[in-house]
Amino acid sequence: MISTPTRAIRSACPPFPGATPAEPGTPADFVVVGVPYGSPYRMSGVHSDAANAPAKFRERAATRFAEHGNRYDFALGGTMLGDTGCTLIDVGDLDGDPRDIDGNGRAATAFLAGIVSRGGVPLVLGGDDSVPILLARAFEAASPRVNVLQIDAHIDFADVVGGIDDGYSSPVRRIREMPWIGQIVQVGARGTGSATPQDLADVVAAGNLLFPAASVHQNGIETVLEAMDTTLPWLITLDVDGLDPTIAPGTSCPLPGGLSYLQAETLLSTFGDRHRLAAIDVVEHFPGLDIRDTTSLTLARLLATLIGRSARQKGSR
């Protein structure tokens, strides 16, 4: 039997705007947790700047939105949680050891699975784009299965890169192999990245629904929403480079032509009205590359909108 290493939790100070600081294991409807450590390709004792994102993101978001959990939100028609009765907590960040990548991953998946088993929705602050694999593994014992919505400039369907099969070029391929995953919808692909023509052919053969950024700009975000299954809850993985760099410059691979703020907000707010949220991760945020905290503020607004809409749907059920 393979043991699951434990990892300490660093408290969130300040917490995500509108969330109550809480101890790990506290039951809640929505649980914010930072997972800085995934499976990078190159290690020199530390992770990339993306590992600094959970703490830096909260700090920067709090400078603008710290008190906004109780303010009227025009995107929601009320406060973030309104009168839904839902609870939102922030349990802090999982600590990690850059010398023990596998141990970090097992600890993260076990921690996230605990949130799921208590009926909570994990709101995961990454970390690089290998973190979605760790989050998806947390749903192995969940019922029902879950669908996956990926917002990303890349299709992330490489099999093995540099001898590593669970790095940040492979999350969607690894997730597709998980038998508890249903539909996969991929939005925002454009330009070039790690994908080969064969990777794209494999995406199509796997039955994933692909909506490149150009098709979203031409046909509207509603085409994505109409294609999404309504029978299963959804795990959303949001890579910052899926957004246009004018609204999210703080990422390592900025590419022109990404989703605009209005498109991303419409996608997440309408999703919250129509679909059940199982979890969301936000990855590839490089705070050292941000400009005037634009990326942190954009992500804070998108997450607040999704939480608020999902809380209203959950409360109505």
C-alpha positions as CSV (number, residue, x, y, z in Angstrom):
1,M,0.0,0.0,0.0
2,I,1.4,3.4,-1.0
3,S,1.3,5.9,1.8
4,T,-0.1,9.3,1.3
5,P,2.3,12.0,2.7
6,T,0.7,14.8,4.7
7,R,1.5,18.4,4.1
8,A,1.2,21.3,6.4
9,I,-1.3,24.1,5.7
10,R,-0.2,27.7,5.6
11,S,-3.1,30.0,6.7
12,A,-4.5,32.4,4.2
13,C,-3.7,35.9,5.2
14,P,-5.6,37.7,3.9
15,P,-8.3,35.2,2.8
16,F,-10.0,35.2,-0.6
17,P,-12.4,38.2,-0.7
18,G,-15.7,37.3,0.9
19,A,-14.4,34.0,2.4
20,T,-14.1,33.2,6.1
21,P,-10.7,31.8,7.3
22,A,-11.2,28.3,8.6
23,E,-9.3,25.2,9.7
24,P,-8.8,22.4,7.2
25,G,-11.6,19.8,7.5
26,T,-14.3,22.5,8.2
27,P,-17.4,21.6,6.2
28,A,-18.6,24.3,3.8
29,D,-20.3,24.7,0.5
30,F,-17.3,26.3,-1.2
31,V,-13.7,25.8,0.0
32,V,-10.8,27.9,-1.2
33,V,-7.4,26.2,-1.0
34,G,-4.1,26.9,-2.6
35,V,-2.2,24.1,-4.3
36,P,1.1,25.7,-5.4
37,Y,3.0,22.5,-6.3
38,G,2.2,20.3,-9.3
39,S,4.6,18.4,-11.6
40,P,7.0,20.8,-13.3
41,Y,9.4,19.7,-16.0
42,R,12.6,21.3,-14.6
43,M,13.5,21.6,-10.9
44,S,16.3,23.5,-9.3
45,G,15.1,23.3,-5.7
46,V,12.1,25.6,-6.2
47,H,9.0,25.8,-8.4
48,S,8.2,28.4,-10.9
49,D,6.7,31.8,-10.0
50,A,3.3,30.1,-10.5
51,A,3.9,28.5,-7.0
52,N,3.8,32.0,-5.5
53,A,0.4,32.8,-7.1
54,P,-2.1,31.6,-4.4
55,A,-0.7,33.9,-1.7
56,K,0.1,36.8,-4.0
57,F,-3.3,36.5,-5.7
58,R,-5.2,36.8,-2.4
59,E,-3.0,39.7,-1.2
60,R,-3.5,41.7,-4.4
61,A,-7.2,40.9,-4.7
62,A,-7.7,42.0,-1.1
63,T,-6.3,45.4,-1.8
64,R,-9.3,46.1,-3.9
65,F,-12.0,43.6,-2.9
66,A,-11.4,42.7,0.7
67,E,-14.8,44.1,1.9
68,H,-16.7,43.3,-1.2
69,G,-18.3,40.1,0.0
70,N,-21.0,42.2,1.6
71,R,-21.3,44.8,-1.1
72,Y,-23.9,44.9,-3.9
73,D,-22.5,43.2,-7.0
74,F,-24.0,44.3,-10.3
75,A,-23.0,41.0,-11.9
76,L,-25.1,39.1,-9.4
77,G,-27.9,41.4,-8.5
78,G,-27.0,41.3,-4.8
79,T,-24.1,40.3,-2.6
80,M,-21.8,37.4,-3.6
81,L,-23.7,34.8,-1.5
82,G,-27.0,36.7,-1.3
83,D,-29.6,34.9,0.8
84,T,-28.6,31.5,-0.5
85,G,-27.4,30.2,2.9
86,C,-24.2,28.9,1.3
87,T,-20.9,29.1,3.1
88,L,-17.5,30.1,1.7
89,I,-14.3,29.4,3.6
90,D,-10.6,29.7,2.9
91,V,-8.4,27.0,4.5
92,G,-5.1,28.4,3.2
93,D,-2.3,26.8,1.1
94,L,-0.9,23.3,1.1
95,D,2.8,23.4,1.8
96,G,5.1,21.3,-0.3
97,D,8.6,20.0,-0.8
98,P,10.1,20.8,-4.2
99,R,12.2,17.7,-3.8
100,D,9.2,15.4,-3.5
101,I,7.0,16.1,-6.5
102,D,5.1,12.7,-6.2
103,G,4.5,13.2,-2.5
104,N,3.1,16.7,-3.1
105,G,0.7,15.4,-5.7
106,R,-0.6,12.5,-3.5
107,A,-1.0,14.9,-0.6
108,A,-2.9,17.4,-2.7
109,T,-5.3,14.8,-4.2
110,A,-6.0,13.3,-0.7
111,F,-6.7,16.8,0.7
112,L,-9.0,17.7,-2.2
113,A,-10.8,14.4,-2.0
114,G,-11.6,15.2,1.6
115,I,-13.3,18.4,0.6
116,V,-15.3,16.5,-2.0
117,S,-16.3,13.8,0.4
118,R,-17.7,16.4,2.8
119,G,-19.9,17.8,0.0
120,G,-17.8,20.9,-0.6
121,V,-16.8,22.5,-3.9
122,P,-13.0,23.0,-4.0
123,L,-11.9,26.3,-5.4
124,V,-8.2,25.6,-6.1
125,L,-5.6,28.3,-6.5
126,G,-2.6,27.0,-8.4
127,G,0.2,26.4,-9.3
128,D,1.2,25.3,-12.7
129,D,-1.1,23.5,-15.2
130,S,-0.3,20.1,-13.9
131,V,-2.5,20.8,-10.8
132,P,-5.7,20.0,-12.7
133,I,-4.6,16.3,-12.8
134,L,-4.4,16.3,-9.0
135,L,-7.8,17.9,-8.7
136,A,-9.5,15.5,-11.2
137,R,-8.0,12.5,-9.3
138,A,-9.9,13.7,-6.2
139,F,-13.2,12.8,-7.8
140,E,-12.4,9.1,-8.2
141,A,-14.7,8.0,-5.4
142,A,-17.3,10.7,-6.1
143,S,-20.8,10.0,-7.4
144,P,-21.9,11.0,-10.0
145,R,-19.1,11.3,-12.4
146,V,-17.9,14.7,-13.4
147,N,-17.5,16.6,-16.7
148,V,-14.6,18.9,-17.4
149,L,-14.5,22.4,-18.9
150,Q,-11.0,23.6,-19.9
151,I,-10.3,27.3,-20.7
152,D,-6.9,27.4,-22.1
153,A,-4.8,28.7,-25.1
154,H,-3.5,25.1,-25.4
155,I,-5.1,21.7,-25.7
156,D,-2.7,20.1,-23.2
157,F,-3.0,16.6,-24.8
158,A,0.7,15.7,-25.1
159,D,1.4,12.2,-23.9
160,V,5.0,12.3,-22.6
161,V,7.3,15.4,-22.5
162,G,10.9,15.0,-21.4
163,G,10.0,11.6,-19.9
164,I,7.2,13.1,-17.8
165,D,3.6,12.1,-18.4
166,D,1.9,14.3,-15.9
167,G,3.4,17.7,-16.5
168,Y,1.7,20.9,-17.6
169,S,1.5,19.8,-21.3
170,S,-0.5,16.7,-20.5
171,P,-3.4,17.4,-18.1
172,V,-6.3,16.9,-20.5
173,R,-4.9,13.7,-21.8
174,R,-4.4,12.3,-18.3
175,I,-7.9,13.5,-17.3
176,R,-9.4,11.9,-20.4
177,E,-8.0,8.5,-19.2
178,M,-9.8,8.7,-15.9
179,P,-13.0,6.5,-16.1
180,W,-15.0,8.8,-13.8
181,I,-14.7,11.7,-16.2
182,G,-17.6,12.3,-18.6
183,Q,-17.7,15.1,-21.3
184,I,-14.7,17.3,-21.9
185,V,-15.2,20.7,-23.5
186,Q,-12.1,22.7,-24.4
187,V,-12.3,26.5,-25.1
188,G,-9.8,29.1,-26.2
189,A,-7.1,27.2,-28.1
190,R,-5.1,29.4,-30.5
191,G,-1.6,30.0,-31.8
192,T,1.1,27.3,-31.1
193,G,2.2,25.5,-28.1
194,S,3.3,22.0,-27.2
195,A,0.7,20.2,-29.3
196,T,1.6,18.3,-32.4
197,P,-0.8,17.5,-35.3
198,Q,-1.2,14.0,-33.8
199,D,-2.2,15.5,-30.4
200,L,-5.0,17.4,-32.1
201,A,-6.1,14.2,-33.9
202,D,-6.1,12.4,-30.6
203,V,-8.3,15.1,-29.0
204,V,-10.9,14.7,-31.8
205,A,-10.7,10.9,-31.6
206,A,-11.2,11.0,-27.8
207,G,-14.5,12.8,-28.4
208,N,-13.6,16.1,-26.7
209,L,-15.5,19.1,-27.9
210,L,-13.0,21.8,-29.1
211,F,-14.0,25.4,-29.4
212,P,-10.9,27.4,-30.5
213,A,-10.8,31.1,-29.6
214,A,-11.5,32.1,-33.2
215,S,-14.8,30.1,-33.2
216,V,-15.8,31.8,-30.0
217,H,-15.2,35.2,-31.4
218,Q,-17.1,34.4,-34.6
219,N,-20.0,32.4,-33.2
220,G,-20.3,33.6,-29.6
221,I,-19.8,32.0,-26.2
222,E,-23.4,30.7,-26.3
223,T,-22.3,28.0,-28.8
224,V,-20.1,26.6,-26.0
225,L,-22.8,26.6,-23.4
226,E,-25.3,25.0,-25.7
227,A,-23.0,22.0,-26.2
228,M,-22.4,21.3,-22.5
229,D,-24.1,18.4,-20.9
230,T,-26.5,19.2,-18.1
231,T,-26.7,15.8,-16.4
232,L,-23.4,15.8,-14.6
233,P,-21.6,18.4,-12.4
234,W,-18.6,20.1,-13.9
235,L,-14.9,20.6,-13.0
236,I,-13.6,23.8,-14.5
237,T,-9.9,24.3,-15.2
238,L,-9.0,27.8,-16.0
239,D,-5.5,28.4,-17.4
240,V,-4.7,32.2,-17.2
241,D,-3.4,32.1,-20.8
242,G,-6.9,31.1,-22.0
243,L,-7.8,34.8,-21.3
244,D,-6.6,37.6,-23.5
245,P,-3.4,39.2,-22.2
246,T,-5.1,42.6,-22.2
247,I,-7.0,41.4,-19.1
248,A,-4.6,38.8,-17.8
249,P,-1.0,39.6,-18.7
250,G,0.5,37.7,-15.7
251,T,1.2,34.4,-17.3
252,S,4.2,32.7,-18.9
253,C,2.7,32.2,-22.3
254,P,0.5,35.2,-23.2
255,L,-1.1,34.9,-26.6
256,P,-3.2,37.6,-28.4
257,G,-6.8,36.7,-29.2
258,G,-7.9,35.0,-26.0
259,L,-11.3,35.2,-24.3
260,S,-12.3,38.8,-23.5
261,Y,-13.5,39.6,-20.0
262,L,-17.1,39.8,-21.2
263,Q,-16.8,36.4,-22.9
264,A,-15.2,34.8,-19.8
265,E,-17.7,36.4,-17.4
266,T,-20.7,35.3,-19.6
267,L,-19.3,31.8,-19.8
268,L,-18.9,31.4,-16.1
269,S,-22.0,33.3,-15.0
270,T,-24.3,31.5,-17.4
271,F,-22.6,28.2,-16.5
272,G,-23.4,29.0,-12.8
273,D,-27.1,29.4,-13.7
274,R,-27.4,26.2,-15.8
275,H,-24.9,23.7,-14.5
276,R,-23.7,22.3,-11.2
277,L,-20.1,23.2,-10.2
278,A,-18.0,20.4,-8.8
279,A,-14.8,22.3,-8.6
280,I,-12.6,24.9,-10.3
281,D,-8.8,25.4,-10.4
282,V,-7.0,28.5,-11.6
283,V,-3.5,27.9,-12.9
284,E,-0.5,29.4,-14.6
285,H,-0.8,32.8,-12.9
286,F,2.7,34.2,-12.7
287,P,2.4,37.2,-10.3
288,G,5.9,38.4,-11.1
289,L,4.7,39.1,-14.7
290,D,1.5,40.9,-13.8
291,I,0.9,44.5,-14.7
292,R,-0.8,46.7,-12.0
293,D,-2.3,43.6,-10.5
294,T,-4.6,43.3,-13.6
295,T,-4.5,39.5,-13.6
296,S,-5.3,39.1,-9.9
297,L,-8.2,41.5,-10.2
298,T,-9.6,39.8,-13.3
299,L,-9.4,36.4,-11.7
300,A,-11.0,37.7,-8.4
301,R,-14.0,39.1,-10.4
302,L,-14.4,36.0,-12.4
303,L,-14.3,33.7,-9.4
304,A,-16.7,36.0,-7.4
305,T,-19.2,35.8,-10.3
306,L,-18.9,32.0,-10.6
307,I,-19.3,31.5,-6.8
308,G,-22.2,33.9,-6.6
309,R,-24.1,32.3,-9.6
310,S,-23.3,28.7,-8.4
311,A,-24.4,29.6,-4.8
312,R,-27.8,30.9,-6.1
313,Q,-28.3,27.7,-8.1
314,K,-27.2,25.5,-5.2
315,G,-29.5,27.5,-2.8
316,S,-32.5,27.1,-5.1
317,R,-32.0,23.3,-5.2
